[in-house]
Amino acid sequence: MTNLELNEALLDAVADHDLAAVQQCLKDGADILYVRTLDEDYGAVQPITVLSMVLFRWSDCMLKEPDFLAFTEITALLLAHGADTRQAIALAAQNYDLHDVRLADENDFGMPPWQMIAKAHAQRYPDEL
């Protein structure tokens, strides 16, 4: 498998919220900072990084609680491996509005990925708030 194929497999595994496949791609050397190249400029509305893929797929109204829990685990893994938050924040700001990390609801199983990304972004880039 080429580096491009491995990196695309990582994005696909995230899109499919397949934790085992995400782990395998990372173990096999997928680039956590890979940015998908698109034929056209879509700005911040298309997922081109692993964390932007999380937020893009996380907004799917057909997801159920196990899917959201898988995205929470995947998000934690990606952040622990150094995934960049900037494109995910740009996508979220454009598509969903910015998230206030102070408004966390412990009973909302769907919000942790967004909260984790927003919190990591605020810690990594405090000047961008």
N, CA, C and O atoms as a Tinker XYZ file with bonds, in Angstrom:
   516  protein
     1  N      0.845000   -1.171000    0.000000    73     2
     2  CA     0.000000    0.000000    0.000000    64     1     3
     3  C      0.896000    1.243000    0.000000    63     2     4     5
     4  O      1.830000    1.334000    0.798000    81     3
     5  N      0.620000    2.186000   -0.879000    73     3     6
     6  CA     1.403000    3.419000   -0.930000    64     5     7
     7  C      1.040000    4.324000    0.241000    63     6     8     9
     8  O      0.034000    4.108000    0.916000    81     7
     9  N      1.873000    5.342000    0.476000    73     7    10
    10  CA     1.568000    6.312000    1.533000    64     9    11
    11  C      0.227000    6.994000    1.288000    63    10    12    13
    12  O     -0.563000    7.178000    2.215000    81    11
    13  N     -0.024000    7.366000    0.042000    73    11    14
    14  CA    -1.303000    8.005000   -0.293000    64    13    15
    15  C     -2.466000    7.082000    0.017000    63    14    16    17
    16  O     -3.458000    7.506000    0.610000    81    15
    17  N     -2.350000    5.826000   -0.378000    73    15    18
    18  CA    -3.423000    4.857000   -0.111000    64    17    19
    19  C     -3.628000    4.656000    1.391000    63    18    20    21
    20  O     -4.764000    4.551000    1.854000    81    19
    21  N     -2.546000    4.602000    2.142000    73    19    22
    22  CA    -2.634000    4.441000    3.589000    64    21    23
    23  C     -3.292000    5.660000    4.236000    63    22    24    25
    24  O     -4.138000    5.521000    5.119000    81    23
    25  N     -2.902000    6.841000    3.797000    73    23    26
    26  CA    -3.481000    8.064000    4.347000    64    25    27
    27  C     -4.964000    8.182000    4.000000    63    26    28    29
    28  O     -5.768000    8.611000    4.828000    81    27
    29  N     -5.320000    7.803000    2.780000    73    27    30
    30  CA    -6.730000    7.810000    2.377000    64    29    31
    31  C     -7.503000    6.738000    3.152000    63    30    32    33
    32  O     -8.664000    6.945000    3.505000    81    31
    33  N     -6.868000    5.607000    3.414000    73    31    34
    34  CA    -7.511000    4.555000    4.216000    64    33    35
    35  C     -7.797000    5.061000    5.627000    63    34    36    37
    36  O     -8.822000    4.717000    6.216000    81    35
    37  N     -6.894000    5.876000    6.169000    73    35    38
    38  CA    -7.127000    6.460000    7.492000    64    37    39
    39  C     -8.356000    7.368000    7.457000    63    38    40    41
    40  O     -9.215000    7.279000    8.334000    81    39
    41  N     -8.444000    8.235000    6.456000    73    39    42
    42  CA    -9.622000    9.102000    6.340000    64    41    43
    43  C    -10.898000    8.277000    6.182000    63    42    44    45
    44  O    -11.929000    8.602000    6.771000    81    43
    45  N    -10.827000    7.218000    5.393000    73    43    46
    46  CA   -11.995000    6.350000    5.211000    64    45    47
    47  C    -12.381000    5.653000    6.516000    63    46    48    49
    48  O    -13.564000    5.532000    6.832000    81    47
    49  N    -11.389000    5.200000    7.266000    73    47    50
    50  CA   -11.669000    4.542000    8.543000    64    49    51
    51  C    -12.333000    5.505000    9.521000    63    50    52    53
    52  O    -13.246000    5.123000   10.253000    81    51
    53  N    -11.872000    6.754000    9.532000    73    51    54
    54  CA   -12.510000    7.765000   10.378000    64    53    55
    55  C    -13.942000    7.987000    9.908000    63    54    56    57
    56  O    -14.862000    8.008000   10.725000    81    55
    57  N    -14.140000    8.151000    8.612000    73    55    58
    58  CA   -15.485000    8.368000    8.068000    64    57    59
    59  C    -16.424000    7.224000    8.433000    63    58    60    61
    60  O    -17.609000    7.441000    8.690000    81    59
    61  N    -15.891000    6.013000    8.453000    73    59    62
    62  CA   -16.693000    4.832000    8.782000    64    61    63
    63  C    -16.795000    4.589000   10.286000    63    62    64    65
    64  O    -17.392000    3.605000   10.722000    81    63
    65  N    -16.219000    5.477000   11.063000    73    63    66
    66  CA   -16.099000    5.372000   12.527000    64    65    67
    67  C    -15.708000    3.961000   12.960000    63    66    68    69
    68  O    -16.339000    3.338000   13.814000    81    67
    69  N    -14.633000    3.490000   12.325000    73    67    70
    70  CA   -14.093000    2.154000   12.566000    64    69    71
    71  C    -12.791000    2.298000   13.367000    63    70    72    73
    72  O    -11.712000    2.471000   12.801000    81    71
    73  N    -12.921000    2.221000   14.677000    73    71    74
    74  CA   -11.780000    2.433000   15.569000    64    73    75
    75  C    -10.643000    1.465000   15.276000    63    74    76    77
    76  O     -9.482000    1.872000   15.236000    81    75
    77  N    -10.958000    0.198000   15.072000    73    75    78
    78  CA    -9.908000   -0.795000   14.810000    64    77    79
    79  C     -9.139000   -0.450000   13.526000    63    78    80    81
    80  O     -7.916000   -0.579000   13.484000    81    79
    81  N     -9.844000   -0.018000   12.496000    73    79    82
    82  CA    -9.180000    0.347000   11.247000    64    81    83
    83  C     -8.343000    1.616000   11.415000    63    82    84    85
    84  O     -7.261000    1.723000   10.838000    81    83
    85  N     -8.833000    2.572000   12.197000    73    83    86
    86  CA    -8.048000    3.778000   12.481000    64    85    87
    87  C     -6.757000    3.391000   13.193000    63    86    88    89
    88  O     -5.677000    3.855000   12.827000    81    87
    89  N     -6.871000    2.541000   14.210000    73    87    90
    90  CA    -5.692000    2.093000   14.946000    64    89    91
    91  C     -4.701000    1.391000   14.025000    63    90    92    93
    92  O     -3.496000    1.621000   14.118000    81    91
    93  N     -5.204000    0.537000   13.136000    73    91    94
    94  CA    -4.322000   -0.199000   12.227000    64    93    95
    95  C     -3.627000    0.751000   11.263000    63    94    96    97
    96  O     -2.434000    0.601000   10.999000    81    95
    97  N     -4.355000    1.724000   10.736000    73    95    98
    98  CA    -3.736000    2.695000    9.819000    64    97    99
    99  C     -2.618000    3.462000   10.518000    63    98   100   101
   100  O     -1.549000    3.673000    9.945000    81    99
   101  N     -2.866000    3.873000   11.744000    73    99   102
   102  CA    -1.835000    4.601000   12.492000    64   101   103
   103  C     -0.638000    3.701000   12.772000    63   102   104   105
   104  O      0.509000    4.132000   12.661000    81   103
   105  N     -0.910000    2.447000   13.134000    73   103   106
   106  CA     0.167000    1.476000   13.382000    64   105   107
   107  C      0.995000    1.246000   12.114000    63   106   108   109
   108  O      2.212000    1.069000   12.180000    81   107
   109  N      0.322000    1.251000   10.964000    73   107   110
   110  CA     0.991000    1.016000    9.688000    64   109   111
   111  C      1.735000    2.247000    9.170000    63   110   112   113
   112  O      2.417000    2.181000    8.148000    81   111
   113  N      1.599000    3.383000    9.888000    73   111   114
   114  CA     2.363000    4.574000    9.525000    64   113   115
   115  C      1.612000    5.657000    8.782000    63   114   116   117
   116  O      2.237000    6.515000    8.157000    81   115
   117  N      0.284000    5.645000    8.832000    73   115   118
   118  CA    -0.478000    6.719000    8.190000    64   117   119
   119  C     -0.069000    8.053000    8.806000    63   118   120   121
   120  O      0.249000    8.136000    9.993000    81   119
   121  N     -0.085000    9.080000    7.986000    73   119   122
   122  CA     0.312000   10.430000    8.406000    64   121   123
   123  C     -0.872000   11.113000    9.086000    63   122   124   125
   124  O     -1.868000   11.430000    8.435000    81   123
   125  N     -0.764000   11.336000   10.375000    73   123   126
   126  CA    -1.837000   11.964000   11.146000    64   125   127
   127  C     -2.127000   13.382000   10.659000    63   126   128   129
   128  O     -3.218000   13.904000   10.889000    81   127
   129  N     -1.162000   14.007000    9.989000    73   127   130
   130  CA    -1.335000   15.372000    9.491000    64   129   131
   131  C     -1.681000   15.419000    7.998000    63   130   132   133
   132  O     -1.648000   16.486000    7.384000    81   131
   133  N     -2.006000   14.280000    7.427000    73   131   134
   134  CA    -2.354000   14.221000    6.005000    64   133   135
   135  C     -3.537000   15.143000    5.698000    63   134   136   137
   136  O     -4.500000   15.215000    6.462000    81   135
   137  N     -3.446000   15.840000    4.573000    73   135   138
   138  CA    -4.522000   16.712000    4.098000    64   137   139
   139  C     -4.920000   16.224000    2.710000    63   138   140   141
   140  O     -4.109000   16.210000    1.783000    81   139
   141  N     -6.169000   15.830000    2.587000    73   139   142
   142  CA    -6.687000   15.347000    1.301000    64   141   143
   143  C     -6.730000   16.501000    0.302000    63   142   144   145
   144  O     -7.165000   17.606000    0.626000    81   143
   145  N     -6.275000   16.224000   -0.908000    73   143   146
   146  CA    -6.334000   17.202000   -1.992000    64   145   147
   147  C     -7.621000   16.976000   -2.768000    63   146   148   149
   148  O     -7.918000   15.856000   -3.184000    81   147
   149  N     -8.375000   18.037000   -2.956000    73   147   150
   150  CA    -9.617000   17.965000   -3.717000    64   149   151
   151  C     -9.426000   18.615000   -5.079000    63   150   152   153
   152  O     -8.582000   19.497000   -5.238000    81   151
   153  N    -10.194000   18.189000   -6.042000    73   151   154
   154  CA   -10.084000   18.733000   -7.393000    64   153   155
   155  C    -10.491000   20.201000   -7.461000    63   154   156   157
   156  O    -10.006000   20.943000   -8.316000    81   155
   157  N    -11.370000   20.618000   -6.571000    73   155   158
   158  CA   -11.827000   22.001000   -6.545000    64   157   159
   159  C    -11.620000   22.572000   -5.154000    63   158   160   161
   160  O    -11.444000   21.824000   -4.192000    81   159
   161  N    -11.639000   23.884000   -5.043000    73   159   162
   162  CA   -11.508000   24.540000   -3.741000    64   161   163
   163  C    -12.888000   24.650000   -3.108000    63   162   164   165
   164  O    -13.740000   25.404000   -3.579000    81   163
   165  N    -13.097000   23.897000   -2.043000    73   163   166
   166  CA   -14.373000   23.917000   -1.334000    64   165   167
   167  C    -14.291000   24.719000   -0.049000    63   166   168   169
   168  O    -15.225000   24.701000    0.752000    81   167
   169  N    -13.196000   25.416000    0.157000    73   167   170
   170  CA   -13.040000   26.162000    1.399000    64   169   171
   171  C    -13.001000   25.221000    2.582000    63   170   172   173
   172  O    -12.323000   24.194000    2.543000    81   171
   173  N    -13.716000   25.562000    3.623000    73   171   174
   174  CA   -13.698000   24.767000    4.849000    64   173   175
   175  C    -14.903000   23.845000    4.967000    63   174   176   177
   176  O    -15.160000   23.317000    6.049000    81   175
   177  N    -15.653000   23.635000    3.882000    73   175   178
   178  CA   -16.884000   22.868000    4.022000    64   177   179
   179  C    -16.728000   21.378000    3.750000    63   178   180   181
   180  O    -17.661000   20.613000    3.994000    81   179
   181  N    -15.582000   20.948000    3.255000    73   179   182
   182  CA   -15.349000   19.533000    3.001000    64   181   183
   183  C    -14.284000   18.997000    3.957000    63   182   184   185
   184  O    -13.325000   19.702000    4.270000    81   183
   185  N    -14.441000   17.767000    4.419000    73   183   186
   186  CA   -13.462000   17.190000    5.341000    64   185   187
   187  C    -12.201000   16.759000    4.614000    63   186   188   189
   188  O    -12.246000   15.895000    3.739000    81   187
   189  N    -11.082000   17.359000    4.975000    73   187   190
   190  CA    -9.817000   17.028000    4.303000    64   189   191
   191  C     -8.742000   16.581000    5.283000    63   190   192   193
   192  O     -7.634000   16.237000    4.873000    81   191
   193  N     -9.060000   16.582000    6.576000    73   191   194
   194  CA    -8.145000   16.083000    7.604000    64   193   195
   195  C     -8.911000   15.103000    8.485000    63   194   196   197
   196  O    -10.138000   15.025000    8.416000    81   195
   197  N     -8.188000   14.360000    9.310000    73   195   198
   198  CA    -8.867000   13.349000   10.133000    64   197   199
   199  C     -9.890000   13.967000   11.090000    63   198   200   201
   200  O    -10.992000   13.437000   11.236000    81   199
   201  N     -9.541000   15.074000   11.738000    73   199   202
   202  CA   -10.492000   15.667000   12.687000    64   201   203
   203  C    -11.638000   16.384000   11.996000    63   202   204   205
   204  O    -12.752000   16.417000   12.519000    81   203
   205  N    -11.380000   16.959000   10.825000    73   203   206
   206  CA   -12.509000   17.549000   10.099000    64   205   207
   207  C    -13.448000   16.450000    9.613000    63   206   208   209
   208  O    -14.654000   16.668000    9.503000    81   207
   209  N    -12.899000   15.266000    9.322000    73   207   210
   210  CA   -13.750000   14.135000    8.943000    64   209   211
   211  C    -14.613000   13.708000   10.133000    63   210   212   213
   212  O    -15.789000   13.387000    9.961000    81   211
   213  N    -14.042000   13.702000   11.326000    73   211   214
   214  CA   -14.829000   13.375000   12.518000    64   213   215
   215  C    -16.027000   14.316000   12.611000    63   214   216   217
   216  O    -17.167000   13.868000   12.740000    81   215
   217  N    -15.766000   15.617000   12.545000    73   215   218
   218  CA   -16.859000   16.577000   12.713000    64   217   219
   219  C    -17.852000   16.532000   11.558000    63   218   220   221
   220  O    -19.050000   16.724000   11.765000    81   219
   221  N    -17.373000   16.284000   10.362000    73   219   222
   222  CA   -18.260000   16.180000    9.210000    64   221   223
   223  C    -19.201000   14.990000    9.371000    63   222   224   225
   224  O    -20.412000   15.124000    9.196000    81   223
   225  N    -18.655000   13.847000    9.699000    73   223   226
   226  CA   -19.473000   12.627000    9.857000    64   225   227
   227  C    -20.307000   12.667000   11.125000    63   226   228   229
   228  O    -21.407000   12.116000   11.165000    81   227
   229  N    -19.794000   13.312000   12.152000    73   227   230
   230  CA   -20.483000   13.418000   13.439000    64   229   231
   231  C    -21.815000   14.143000   13.285000    63   230   232   233
   232  O    -22.721000   13.936000   14.092000    81   231
   233  N    -21.949000   14.980000   12.275000    73   231   234
   234  CA   -23.186000   15.740000   12.082000    64   233   235
   235  C    -24.280000   14.931000   11.375000    63   234   236   237
   236  O    -25.371000   15.452000   11.146000    81   235
   237  N    -24.013000   13.688000   11.031000    73   235   238
   238  CA   -24.975000   12.831000   10.346000    64   237   239
   239  C    -26.154000   12.529000   11.272000    63   238   240   241
   240  O    -25.970000   11.964000   12.351000    81   239
   241  N    -27.344000   12.901000   10.856000    73   239   242
   242  CA   -28.528000   12.718000   11.714000    64   241   243
   243  C    -28.923000   11.251000   11.868000    63   242   244   245
   244  O    -29.779000   10.939000   12.695000    81   243
   245  N    -28.332000   10.353000   11.104000    73   243   246
   246  CA   -28.665000    8.932000   11.198000    64   245   247
   247  C    -27.799000    8.176000   12.213000    63   246   248   249
   248  O    -28.015000    6.986000   12.444000    81   247
   249  N    -26.827000    8.854000   12.814000    73   247   250
   250  CA   -25.948000    8.187000   13.769000    64   249   251
   251  C    -26.700000    7.869000   15.052000    63   250   252   253
   252  O    -27.606000    8.594000   15.464000    81   251
   253  N    -26.308000    6.788000   15.658000    73   251   254
   254  CA   -26.891000    6.337000   16.929000    64   253   255
   255  C    -25.835000    6.461000   18.030000    63   254   256   257
   256  O    -24.681000    6.785000   17.752000    81   255
   257  N    -26.227000    6.205000   19.263000    73   255   258
   258  CA   -25.321000    6.354000   20.398000    64   257   259
   259  C    -24.012000    5.583000   20.220000    63   258   260   261
   260  O    -22.955000    6.150000   20.498000    81   259
   261  N    -24.021000    4.317000   19.772000    73   259   262
   262  CA   -22.733000    3.613000   19.589000    64   261   263
   263  C    -21.814000    4.306000   18.580000    63   262   264   265
   264  O    -20.593000    4.282000   18.731000    81   263
   265  N    -22.399000    4.918000   17.558000    73   263   266
   266  CA   -21.599000    5.638000   16.567000    64   265   267
   267  C    -20.918000    6.847000   17.207000    63   266   268   269
   268  O    -19.734000    7.092000   16.973000    81   267
   269  N    -21.659000    7.594000   18.008000    73   267   270
   270  CA   -21.089000    8.755000   18.684000    64   269   271
   271  C    -19.999000    8.339000   19.673000    63   270   272   273
   272  O    -18.983000    9.020000   19.810000    81   271
   273  N    -20.218000    7.223000   20.355000    73   271   274
   274  CA   -19.203000    6.731000   21.284000    64   273   275
   275  C    -17.933000    6.327000   20.526000    63   274   276   277
   276  O    -16.823000    6.569000   21.001000    81   275
   277  N    -18.095000    5.718000   19.359000    73   275   278
   278  CA   -16.931000    5.360000   18.539000    64   277   279
   279  C    -16.189000    6.620000   18.107000    63   278   280   281
   280  O    -14.959000    6.656000   18.149000    81   279
   281  N    -16.923000    7.655000   17.691000    73   279   282
   282  CA   -16.274000    8.908000   17.301000    64   281   283
   283  C    -15.548000    9.548000   18.477000    63   282   284   285
   284  O    -14.514000   10.188000   18.286000    81   283
   285  N    -16.069000    9.388000   19.682000    73   283   286
   286  CA   -15.395000    9.921000   20.867000    64   285   287
   287  C    -14.050000    9.217000   21.064000    63   286   288   289
   288  O    -13.039000    9.873000   21.314000    81   287
   289  N    -14.035000    7.896000   20.953000    73   287   290
   290  CA   -12.784000    7.143000   21.086000    64   289   291
   291  C    -11.804000    7.486000   19.975000    63   290   292   293
   292  O    -10.610000    7.654000   20.222000    81   291
   293  N    -12.308000    7.588000   18.765000    73   291   294
   294  CA   -11.453000    7.920000   17.620000    64   293   295
   295  C    -10.862000    9.314000   17.784000    63   294   296   297
   296  O     -9.679000    9.522000   17.514000    81   295
   297  N    -11.672000   10.264000   18.223000    73   295   298
   298  CA   -11.195000   11.633000   18.426000    64   297   299
   299  C    -10.080000   11.662000   19.458000    63   298   300   301
   300  O     -9.054000   12.308000   19.247000    81   299
   301  N    -10.271000   10.969000   20.569000    73   299   302
   302  CA    -9.234000   10.919000   21.608000    64   301   303
   303  C     -7.947000   10.330000   21.052000    63   302   304   305
   304  O     -6.862000   10.840000   21.329000    81   303
   305  N     -8.057000    9.268000   20.276000    73   303   306
   306  CA    -6.881000    8.631000   19.680000    64   305   307
   307  C     -6.172000    9.575000   18.713000    63   306   308   309
   308  O     -4.949000    9.710000   18.754000    81   307
   309  N     -6.936000   10.222000   17.851000    73   307   310
   310  CA    -6.342000   11.133000   16.867000    64   309   311
   311  C     -5.660000   12.319000   17.546000    63   310   312   313
   312  O     -4.563000   12.713000   17.150000    81   311
   313  N     -6.297000   12.883000   18.557000    73   311   314
   314  CA    -5.687000   13.998000   19.286000    64   313   315
   315  C     -4.414000   13.545000   20.000000    63   314   316   317
   316  O     -3.422000   14.273000   20.027000    81   315
   317  N     -4.443000   12.348000   20.575000    73   315   318
   318  CA    -3.264000   11.820000   21.261000    64   317   319
   319  C     -2.097000   11.606000   20.293000    63   318   320   321
   320  O     -0.936000   11.677000   20.695000    81   319
   321  N     -2.400000   11.347000   19.028000    73   319   322
   322  CA    -1.369000   11.164000   18.006000    64   321   323
   323  C     -0.959000   12.479000   17.349000    63   322   324   325
   324  O     -0.131000   12.484000   16.438000    81   323
   325  N     -1.533000   13.594000   17.805000    73   323   326
   326  CA    -1.103000   14.904000   17.310000    64   325   327
   327  C     -1.885000   15.460000   16.140000    63   326   328   329
   328  O     -1.384000   16.333000   15.431000    81   327
   329  N     -3.104000   14.979000   15.914000    73   327   330
   330  CA    -3.917000   15.505000   14.812000    64   329   331
   331  C     -4.131000   17.002000   14.995000    63   330   332   333
   332  O     -4.383000   17.482000   16.101000    81   331
   333  N     -4.026000   17.722000   13.892000    73   331   334
   334  CA    -4.201000   19.170000   13.928000    64   333   335
   335  C     -5.681000   19.521000   13.994000    63   334   336   337
   336  O     -6.510000   18.871000   13.357000    81   335
   337  N     -6.005000   20.545000   14.762000    73   335   338
   338  CA    -7.398000   20.943000   14.990000    64   337   339
   339  C     -7.873000   22.058000   14.068000    63   338   340   341
   340  O     -9.078000   22.280000   13.952000    81   339
   341  N     -6.968000   22.758000   13.418000    73   339   342
   342  CA    -7.338000   23.999000   12.721000    64   341   343
   343  C     -8.379000   23.806000   11.624000    63   342   344   345
   344  O     -9.357000   24.552000   11.581000    81   343
   345  N     -8.201000   22.841000   10.747000    73   343   346
   346  CA    -9.168000   22.675000    9.664000    64   345   347
   347  C    -10.509000   22.198000   10.197000    63   346   348   349
   348  O    -11.558000   22.570000    9.672000    81   347
   349  N    -10.476000   21.367000   11.247000    73   347   350
   350  CA   -11.723000   20.906000   11.864000    64   349   351
   351  C    -12.493000   22.080000   12.456000    63   350   352   353
   352  O    -13.712000   22.165000   12.312000    81   351
   353  N    -11.786000   22.974000   13.113000    73   351   354
   354  CA   -12.435000   24.156000   13.689000    64   353   355
   355  C    -12.999000   25.039000   12.585000    63   354   356   357
   356  O    -14.098000   25.574000   12.727000    81   355
   357  N    -12.273000   25.200000   11.498000    73   355   358
   358  CA   -12.767000   26.008000   10.372000    64   357   359
   359  C    -14.025000   25.392000    9.772000    63   358   360   361
   360  O    -14.986000   26.102000    9.474000    81   359
   361  N    -14.023000   24.063000    9.592000    73   359   362
   362  CA   -15.193000   23.387000    9.055000    64   361   363
   363  C    -16.372000   23.552000   10.003000    63   362   364   365
   364  O    -17.484000   23.856000    9.571000    81   363
   365  N    -16.132000   23.354000   11.281000    73   363   366
   366  CA   -17.205000   23.463000   12.264000    64   365   367
   367  C    -17.748000   24.885000   12.343000    63   366   368   369
   368  O    -18.960000   25.082000   12.436000    81   367
   369  N    -16.869000   25.865000   12.308000    73   367   370
   370  CA   -17.314000   27.256000   12.377000    64   369   371
   371  C    -18.182000   27.606000   11.176000    63   370   372   373
   372  O    -19.189000   28.302000   11.309000    81   371
   373  N    -17.792000   27.125000   10.018000    73   371   374
   374  CA   -18.560000   27.413000    8.808000    64   373   375
   375  C    -19.892000   26.667000    8.787000    63   374   376   377
   376  O    -20.914000   27.225000    8.387000    81   375
   377  N    -19.881000   25.412000    9.215000    73   375   378
   378  CA   -21.072000   24.571000    9.086000    64   377   379
   379  C    -21.985000   24.568000   10.308000    63   378   380   381
   380  O    -23.199000   24.425000   10.166000    81   379
   381  N    -21.418000   24.725000   11.509000    73   379   382
   382  CA   -22.216000   24.525000   12.721000    64   381   383
   383  C    -22.137000   25.667000   13.718000    63   382   384   385
   384  O    -22.886000   25.661000   14.695000    81   383
   385  N    -21.277000   26.631000   13.522000    73   383   386
   386  CA   -20.984000   27.712000   14.447000    64   385   387
   387  C    -19.993000   27.195000   15.493000    63   386   388   389
   388  O    -19.887000   25.989000   15.713000    81   387
   389  N    -19.298000   28.081000   16.110000    73   387   390
   390  CA   -18.276000   27.684000   17.077000    64   389   391
   391  C    -18.890000   27.131000   18.347000    63   390   392   393
   392  O    -20.000000   27.502000   18.732000    81   391
   393  N    -18.160000   26.247000   18.988000    73   391   394
   394  CA   -18.618000   25.583000   20.204000    64   393   395
   395  C    -17.977000   26.239000   21.414000    63   394   396   397
   396  O    -16.766000   26.458000   21.451000    81   395
   397  N    -18.788000   26.542000   22.385000    73   395   398
   398  CA   -18.295000   27.097000   23.646000    64   397   399
   399  C    -18.032000   25.932000   24.598000    63   398   400   401
   400  O    -18.972000   25.308000   25.089000    81   399
   401  N    -16.756000   25.637000   24.860000    73   399   402
   402  CA   -16.399000   24.477000   25.685000    64   401   403
   403  C    -16.930000   24.594000   27.107000    63   402   404   405
   404  O    -16.983000   23.596000   27.826000    81   403
   405  N    -17.319000   25.778000   27.523000    73   403   406
   406  CA   -17.873000   25.947000   28.870000    64   405   407
   407  C    -19.294000   25.422000   28.984000    63   406   408   409
   408  O    -19.819000   25.304000   30.091000    81   407
   409  N    -19.925000   25.104000   27.859000    73   407   410
   410  CA   -21.311000   24.663000   27.865000    64   409   411
   411  C    -21.444000   23.144000   27.830000    63   410   412   413
   412  O    -22.477000   22.630000   27.402000    81   411
   413  N    -20.442000   22.434000   28.261000    73   411   414
   414  CA   -20.436000   20.974000   28.205000    64   413   415
   415  C    -21.586000   20.397000   29.025000    63   414   416   417
   416  O    -21.832000   20.818000   30.156000    81   415
   417  N    -22.277000   19.436000   28.442000    73   415   418
   418  CA   -23.352000   18.712000   29.103000    64   417   419
   419  C    -22.893000   17.262000   29.248000    63   418   420   421
   420  O    -22.747000   16.547000   28.256000    81   419
   421  N    -22.672000   16.840000   30.477000    73   419   422
   422  CA   -22.138000   15.499000   30.721000    64   421   423
   423  C    -23.063000   14.398000   30.222000    63   422   424   425
   424  O    -22.608000   13.280000   29.981000    81   423
   425  N    -24.348000   14.686000   30.062000    73   423   426
   426  CA   -25.307000   13.669000   29.650000    64   425   427
   427  C    -25.475000   13.574000   28.139000    63   426   428   429
   428  O    -26.209000   12.707000   27.665000    81   427
   429  N    -24.833000   14.419000   27.385000    73   427   430
   430  CA   -24.960000   14.421000   25.935000    64   429   431
   431  C    -23.856000   13.568000   25.329000    63   430   432   433
   432  O    -22.714000   14.012000   25.215000    81   431
   433  N    -24.199000   12.334000   24.939000    73   431   434
   434  CA   -23.196000   11.411000   24.406000    64   433   435
   435  C    -22.709000   11.813000   23.025000    63   434   436   437
   436  O    -21.694000   11.293000   22.562000    81   435
   437  N    -23.402000   12.722000   22.358000    73   435   438
   438  CA   -23.015000   13.118000   21.013000    64   437   439
   439  C    -22.012000   14.248000   20.951000    63   438   440   441
   440  O    -21.379000   14.440000   19.913000    81   439
   441  N    -21.844000   15.000000   22.017000    73   439   442
   442  CA   -21.002000   16.187000   21.975000    64   441   443
   443  C    -19.522000   15.975000   22.279000    63   442   444   445
   444  O    -18.723000   16.812000   21.860000    81   443
   445  N    -19.104000   14.939000   22.965000    73   443   446
   446  CA   -17.679000   14.837000   23.321000    64   445   447
   447  C    -16.679000   15.021000   22.188000    63   446   448   449
   448  O    -15.669000   15.687000   22.412000    81   447
   449  N    -16.883000   14.476000   20.976000    73   447   450
   450  CA   -15.869000   14.738000   19.948000    64   449   451
   451  C    -15.691000   16.231000   19.675000    63   450   452   453
   452  O    -14.562000   16.712000   19.579000    81   451
   453  N    -16.778000   16.952000   19.550000    73   451   454
   454  CA   -16.710000   18.394000   19.292000    64   453   455
   455  C    -16.068000   19.099000   20.471000    63   454   456   457
   456  O    -15.226000   19.978000   20.288000    81   455
   457  N    -16.457000   18.722000   21.676000    73   455   458
   458  CA   -15.878000   19.339000   22.872000    64   457   459
   459  C    -14.384000   19.067000   22.965000    63   458   460   461
   460  O    -13.614000   19.968000   23.298000    81   459
   461  N    -13.964000   17.846000   22.678000    73   459   462
   462  CA   -12.545000   17.485000   22.756000    64   461   463
   463  C    -11.720000   18.262000   21.735000    63   462   464   465
   464  O    -10.630000   18.743000   22.045000    81   463
   465  N    -12.241000   18.383000   20.522000    73   463   466
   466  CA   -11.525000   19.108000   19.479000    64   465   467
   467  C    -11.451000   20.597000   19.828000    63   466   468   469
   468  O    -10.396000   21.217000   19.698000    81   467
   469  N    -12.574000   21.166000   20.269000    73   467   470
   470  CA   -12.605000   22.586000   20.624000    64   469   471
   471  C    -11.653000   22.874000   21.789000    63   470   472   473
   472  O    -10.940000   23.878000   21.780000    81   471
   473  N    -11.645000   22.006000   22.774000    73   471   474
   474  CA   -10.759000   22.192000   23.927000    64   473   475
   475  C     -9.290000   22.081000   23.510000    63   474   476   477
   476  O     -8.466000   22.901000   23.914000    81   475
   477  N     -8.966000   21.076000   22.710000    73   475   478
   478  CA    -7.582000   20.909000   22.238000    64   477   479
   479  C     -7.156000   22.114000   21.414000    63   478   480   481
   480  O     -6.029000   22.591000   21.541000    81   479
   481  N     -8.054000   22.606000   20.573000    73   479   482
   482  CA    -7.735000   23.772000   19.751000    64   481   483
   483  C     -7.475000   24.994000   20.625000    63   482   484   485
   484  O     -6.523000   25.739000   20.390000    81   483
   485  N     -8.311000   25.198000   21.620000    73   483   486
   486  CA    -8.137000   26.350000   22.520000    64   485   487
   487  C     -6.808000   26.266000   23.270000    63   486   488   489
   488  O     -6.165000   27.288000   23.511000    81   487
   489  N     -6.396000   25.055000   23.636000    73   487   490
   490  CA    -5.127000   24.877000   24.333000    64   489   491
   491  C     -3.939000   25.071000   23.400000    63   490   492   493
   492  O     -2.932000   25.666000   23.786000    81   491
   493  N     -4.055000   24.570000   22.177000    73   491   494
   494  CA    -2.941000   24.633000   21.231000    64   493   495
   495  C     -2.783000   26.004000   20.581000    63   494   496   497
   496  O     -1.669000   26.434000   20.283000    81   495
   497  N     -3.902000   26.682000   20.365000    73   495   498
   498  CA    -3.891000   27.959000   19.637000    64   497   499
   499  C     -4.701000   29.022000   20.394000    63   498   500   501
   500  O     -5.717000   29.498000   19.887000    81   499
   501  N     -4.263000   29.394000   21.595000    73   499   502
   502  CA    -5.055000   30.345000   22.401000    64   501   503
   503  C     -5.206000   31.713000   21.733000    63   502   504   505
   504  O     -6.148000   32.443000   22.042000    81   503
   505  N     -4.318000   32.064000   20.847000    73   503   506
   506  CA    -4.401000   33.371000   20.179000    64   505   507
   507  C     -5.460000   33.396000   19.077000    63   506   508   509
   508  O     -5.796000   34.466000   18.570000    81   507
   509  N     -5.990000   32.230000   18.701000    73   507   510
   510  CA    -6.969000   32.167000   17.631000    64   509   511
   511  C     -8.403000   32.226000   18.140000    63   510   512   513
   512  O     -9.339000   32.102000   17.350000    81   511
   513  N     -8.593000   32.411000   19.424000    73   511   514
   514  CA    -9.955000   32.457000   19.987000    64   513   515
   515  C    -10.609000   33.792000   19.716000    63   514   516
   516  O    -11.753000   34.011000   20.114000    81   515
